Amino acid sequence: MKITLLAIGKTDDQYLIDGFEKYLKRLKHYIKFETIIIPDLKKNKNLSQNEQKIKEAELILKNISSTDEVAILDEKGREFSSLHFADFINKRMIGSVQNLVFIIGGPYGFDQSIYQRANFKISLSKLTFSHQMIRLFFVEQLYRAFTILKGEPYHHE
């Protein structure tokens, strides 16, 4: 199985980039992992929030295939404990999912077309975080999930 993280916009803060890269290196020992960053929209000042979400959705949909299993990271999604998230990942691997795509939207969230395409909605917290911070939190939780599955001592219950 391959896991893809698809996100809108670049990360500006170096500490977030450093943290993301730290866990990215660790993840490569467990799974094939790819990051796709869709650049922020140009000339979006004249777009309404809804128009921006529609344009972002078009770019997102171009980067996923019909066979991909898609999970969007959304504040209204299902919350998991770290153990349950590890189980979620494990079930996808056992179920022969070829590519599991996690999507982090832009600052205004997702267009309805992305909600319709998603197989799952997952919330990392009831709190709201910047879409740049969520990248780091997500890869740390993904790394944690694999250490749980391998019985390694990273996660303490």
C-alpha positions in Angstrom: 0.0 0.0 0.0 1.0 3.6 -0.6 -0.2 6.5 1.4 -0.4 10.0 -0.2 -0.9 13.2 1.6 -2.4 15.8 -0.7 -2.5 19.4 0.6 -3.3 22.9 -0.6 -0.6 25.6 -0.3 3.0 25.5 0.9 4.1 25.6 4.4 5.8 28.9 5.3 7.2 28.3 8.8 10.6 26.5 9.0 9.8 24.8 12.3 6.8 23.1 10.7 8.8 22.1 7.7 11.5 20.6 9.9 9.0 18.7 12.0 7.3 17.4 8.9 10.6 16.2 7.4 11.6 14.5 10.6 8.5 12.3 10.6 8.6 11.9 6.8 12.1 10.3 7.2 10.8 8.0 10.0 7.7 7.0 7.9 9.8 5.7 5.0 10.9 2.8 7.2 7.3 1.6 7.3 5.4 2.5 4.1 5.7 4.1 0.7 4.6 7.7 1.4 4.1 10.6 -1.0 3.3 14.2 -0.5 1.6 16.3 -3.2 1.4 20.0 -2.5 -1.0 21.9 -4.7 0.1 25.5 -4.9 -2.1 28.3 -3.5 -4.4 29.7 -6.1 -3.0 32.7 -8.0 -5.2 35.8 -8.1 -7.6 34.5 -5.5 -8.4 38.0 -4.1 -11.3 38.4 -6.5 -12.7 34.9 -5.7 -15.4 34.3 -3.1 -14.7 31.6 -0.5 -17.0 29.2 -2.4 -15.3 30.0 -5.8 -11.9 29.3 -4.2 -13.1 26.0 -2.8 -14.4 25.0 -6.2 -11.1 25.8 -7.9 -9.1 24.0 -5.2 -11.5 21.0 -5.7 -10.7 20.8 -9.4 -7.0 20.7 -8.6 -7.5 18.0 -5.9 -9.6 15.8 -8.2 -6.9 15.9 -10.9 -4.5 14.4 -8.4 -6.6 11.4 -7.3 -7.6 8.4 -9.3 -10.9 6.5 -9.3 -9.3 3.6 -7.5 -7.8 5.6 -4.7 -9.4 5.4 -1.2 -9.8 9.0 0.0 -9.9 10.3 3.5 -10.4 14.0 4.1 -9.1 15.6 7.2 -12.1 17.6 8.3 -13.2 19.1 11.6 -16.6 17.4 11.2 -15.0 14.0 10.6 -14.7 11.0 12.9 -12.3 11.3 15.7 -9.9 8.4 16.5 -7.7 7.5 19.4 -4.1 6.7 18.2 -4.8 3.0 18.7 -8.0 3.2 16.6 -6.3 5.2 13.9 -3.6 2.5 13.8 -6.4 -0.1 13.4 -7.9 2.0 10.6 -4.6 2.0 8.7 -4.1 -1.7 9.3 -7.6 -2.5 7.9 -6.7 -0.6 4.7 -3.5 -2.6 4.4 -5.2 -5.9 5.0 -8.0 -4.9 2.7 -5.5 -4.6 -0.2 -6.0 -0.8 -0.7 -3.4 0.2 -3.2 -3.3 4.0 -2.5 -4.8 5.7 0.5 -5.0 9.4 0.0 -5.4 11.8 2.9 -6.4 15.4 1.9 -5.9 18.6 3.8 -7.9 21.4 2.3 -7.2 25.1 2.1 -8.2 27.8 4.6 -11.9 27.6 3.7 -12.3 23.8 3.8 -13.6 21.6 1.0 -16.1 22.0 -1.9 -19.0 19.7 -1.9 -17.5 17.6 -4.7 -14.6 16.6 -2.4 -17.1 15.5 0.3 -18.9 13.4 -2.3 -15.6 11.8 -3.5 -14.3 11.0 0.0 -14.6 7.6 1.4 -13.9 8.8 5.0 -13.9 12.1 7.0 -11.4 12.1 9.8 -10.9 14.8 12.4 -7.6 15.1 14.3 -9.3 17.3 16.9 -12.3 19.3 17.7 -9.9 22.3 17.9 -9.2 24.2 14.7 -5.6 24.3 13.5 -4.0 26.0 10.5 -3.8 23.7 7.5 0.0 24.0 7.7 0.1 22.7 11.3 -2.2 19.8 10.4 0.4 18.4 8.1 2.8 18.0 10.9 0.2 16.6 13.3 -1.0 14.1 10.7 2.5 12.7 9.8 3.3 12.3 13.5 0.0 10.4 14.0 0.7 8.3 11.0 4.2 7.5 12.2 2.7 6.7 15.7 0.2 4.3 14.0 2.9 2.3 12.4 4.9 2.1 15.6 1.8 0.8 17.3 1.2 -1.8 14.6 4.9 -2.9 14.9 4.7 -3.1 18.7 7.5 -0.5 19.0 7.9 1.6 22.1 7.0 5.1 20.7 3.4 5.2 21.9 2.6 4.9 25.6 -0.9 4.0 26.6 
